[in-house]
Amino acid sequence: MNNVSEWAESHFPLYTADSIRSLYSTSNLPMYKIHESVAVLIAIASGKGTLRINDQTYELIEGSVILLPANNHAALITNLLQPLHAYKLSIRTREESSPLPESAKPRLQA
């Protein structure tokens, strides 16, 4: 009987926070444009507003969390009666510091 495990080991990239910023909108600055080369997590701490991305608009309220893929153009737009306070977390994959062991490398099947 062949004793081969049915479970395959998977390796996912490690993710790291590149930066975190606290954003406050005002009547003088009602729009904050976002264009990052990494994924971005937007979390609304207070207020109301909208997120505009690719001709679509999403309503934002306190507690809303949105993950934007890398290289997307978006804009946070505040509700002037309830200005937004948001956090923007830029997320990137961590570069491998050492190569994977031979047992973890994918094998091509013929």
Secondary structure as UniProt FT lines:
FT   STRAND          15..24
FT   STRAND          31..35
FT   STRAND          39..46
FT   STRAND          48..53
FT   TURN            54..55
FT   STRAND          56..61
FT   TURN            62..63
FT   STRAND          65..68
FT   TURN            70..71
FT   STRAND          73..79
FT   TURN            80..81
FT   STRAND          85..93
FT   HELIX           102..104
//
